[in-house]
């Protein structure tokens, strides 16, 4: 018995019983609907499916059915195809795991940035309050203090905007 290596997703599709007979297009579309194959382009998935169909046919595990009456080639698994003739390869799922771990890192980075921005906001609020106090105590310096106060208010507005943006991004994840 000659063994063939298949991705677990493709093996599951072929042995699920939902596709007794199929075309390359039907198998490609079913493959693209799988959750861990959604990052693949249609062309990449089609090439992948066609390569594997050819490999299965060469090893004698796939039969063409219908003959010339069909405009599109239909396939079915040969009677000698079973679990023992398949070696399961690496799933496409590993790419999704990498994405989810990187998105976990991304979310953690966003939370760290949010924490920093909130600390900055507290500092700016204290600065604004102090300018108001000093301005009330020394009216002669009010023009100079007003300029510093305005700069602090601008930084306050920008920091609030950053906080809202970060909170929005975090709520998305």
C-alpha positions as MATLAB code, in Angstrom:
seq = 'XXXXXXXXXXXXXXXXXXXXXXXXXXXXXXXXXXXXXXXXXXXXXXXXXXXXXXXXXXXXXXXXXXXXXXXXXXXXXXXXXXXXXXXXXXXXXXXXXXXXXXXXXXXXXXXXXXXXXXXXXXXXXXXXXXXXXXXXXXXXXXXXXXXXXXXXXXXXXXXXXXXXXXXXXXXXX';
ca = [
       0.000    0.000    0.000;
       1.372    3.388   -1.055;
       0.889    6.156    1.522;
      -0.029    9.726    0.643;
       0.353   12.809    2.841;
      -2.699   15.081    3.054;
      -3.539   18.135    5.093;
      -6.068   17.167    7.784;
      -8.602   19.688    6.460;
      -8.555   18.135    2.986;
      -8.674   14.615    4.399;
     -11.718   15.541    6.514;
     -13.504   17.000    3.485;
     -12.817   13.926    1.386;
     -13.919   11.448    4.054;
     -16.850   13.388    5.523;
     -19.349   11.591    3.293;
     -20.855   14.885    2.157;
     -18.954   14.749   -1.103;
     -19.439   11.322   -2.648;
     -18.770   12.771   -6.086;
     -17.276   16.192   -6.639;
     -15.578   18.471   -9.088;
     -12.360   20.354   -8.455;
     -14.375   23.583   -8.172;
     -16.768   22.086   -5.597;
     -13.879   20.767   -3.520;
     -12.066   24.107   -3.747;
     -15.143   26.028   -2.620;
     -15.704   23.619    0.279;
     -12.038   23.982    1.247;
     -12.281   27.775    1.195;
     -15.313   27.667    3.512;
     -13.296   25.959    6.238;
     -12.425   28.368    9.068;
      -8.685   27.802    8.894;
      -8.544   28.214    5.102;
     -10.210   31.617    4.906;
      -6.872   33.410    4.588;
      -6.148   31.575    1.326;
      -6.942   33.233   -1.965;
      -9.235   31.425   -4.355;
      -6.361   30.850   -6.777;
      -4.073   29.450   -4.063;
      -6.795   27.103   -2.814;
      -7.587   25.948   -6.356;
      -3.924   25.215   -7.061;
      -3.659   23.336   -3.764;
      -6.761   21.234   -4.505;
      -5.708   20.471   -8.086;
      -2.224   19.397   -6.948;
      -3.705   17.059   -4.366;
      -6.294   15.640   -6.765;
      -3.491   14.864   -9.228;
      -1.446   13.199   -6.469;
      -4.457   11.123   -5.374;
      -5.128   10.099   -8.978;
      -1.506    9.093   -9.606;
      -1.469    6.945   -6.447;
      -4.730    5.267   -7.539;
      -6.915    6.686   -4.745;
      -9.108    8.858   -6.983;
     -11.290    7.907   -9.934;
     -12.693   10.082  -12.690;
     -16.349    9.336  -13.300;
     -18.825   10.160  -16.019;
     -16.704   10.138  -19.126;
     -17.410   12.500  -22.034;
     -21.048   13.169  -21.108;
     -19.914   15.561  -18.363;
     -18.539   18.943  -19.388;
     -16.599   19.121  -16.101;
     -14.591   16.223  -14.697;
     -16.217   14.638  -11.665;
     -14.256   12.593   -9.159;
     -14.856   10.090   -6.384;
     -12.534    8.334   -4.009;
     -11.446    4.877   -5.115;
     -12.561    1.865   -3.089;
      -8.980    1.275   -1.900;
      -8.787    4.737   -0.281;
      -8.939    4.518    3.527;
      -7.400    6.009    6.650;
      -4.488    3.570    6.563;
      -3.230    4.889    3.225;
      -3.062    8.500    4.446;
      -0.400   10.219    6.485;
      -1.779   13.409    8.019;
       0.404   16.433    7.366;
       0.541   19.833    8.998;
      -2.754   21.708    9.062;
      -3.268   25.185    7.684;
      -4.425   25.887   11.236;
      -0.868   26.717   12.321;
      -1.112   29.973   10.400;
      -4.282   30.848   12.327;
      -2.596   30.017   15.634;
       0.218   32.396   14.727;
      -2.321   35.074   13.859;
      -4.267   34.573   17.085;
      -1.099   34.657   19.200;
       0.044   37.802   17.430;
      -3.402   39.339   17.937;
      -3.132   38.425   21.640;
       0.198   40.264   21.729;
      -1.409   43.119   19.797;
      -4.226   43.361   22.353;
      -1.748   43.278   25.255;
       0.253   46.072   23.597;
      -2.921   48.115   23.170;
      -3.787   47.654   26.849;
      -0.280   48.744   27.857;
      -0.566   51.838   25.671;
      -3.981   52.596   27.163;
      -2.556   52.351   30.668;
       0.286   54.728   29.725;
      -2.136   57.210   28.147;
      -4.368   57.167   31.226;
      -1.345   57.890   33.427;
      -0.389   60.718   31.085;
      -3.955   62.044   31.289;
      -3.783   62.101   35.098;
      -0.536   64.037   34.921;
      -1.993   66.563   32.482;
      -5.092   67.052   34.640;
      -2.833   67.767   37.636;
      -0.834   70.225   35.518;
      -4.001   72.045   34.388;
      -5.294   72.261   37.958;
      -1.971   73.661   39.156;
      -1.928   76.312   36.416;
      -5.434   77.367   37.489;
      -4.341   77.608   41.143;
      -1.166   79.554   40.384;
      -3.036   81.827   37.991;
      -5.554   82.682   40.705;
      -2.754   83.338   43.242;
      -0.608   85.531   40.947;
      -2.772   87.583   38.587;
       0.287   89.469   37.231;
       1.616   86.309   35.547;
      -1.784   85.315   34.165;
      -0.827   85.855   30.474;
       2.242   83.623   30.710;
       0.383   80.986   32.725;
      -2.546   81.113   30.270;
      -0.199   80.083   27.431;
       1.050   77.092   29.447;
      -2.519   76.288   30.463;
      -3.633   76.309   26.788;
      -0.773   73.980   25.817;
      -1.752   71.589   28.610;
      -5.401   71.666   27.458;
      -4.292   70.796   23.902;
      -2.286   67.839   25.227;
      -5.335   66.849   27.307;
      -7.553   66.808   24.191;
      -5.037   64.768   22.204;
      -4.595   62.284   25.050;
      -8.365   61.853   25.407;
      -8.489   61.134   21.647;
      -5.745   58.521   21.969;
      -7.534   56.885   24.898;
     -10.797   56.679   22.966;
      -9.020   55.209   19.943;
      -7.258   52.579   22.051;
     -10.466   51.676   23.905;
     -12.242   51.310   20.569;
      -9.510   49.016   19.241;
      -9.500   46.938   22.427;
     -13.276   46.533   22.347;
     -12.921   45.214   18.777;
     -10.774   42.333   20.090;
];
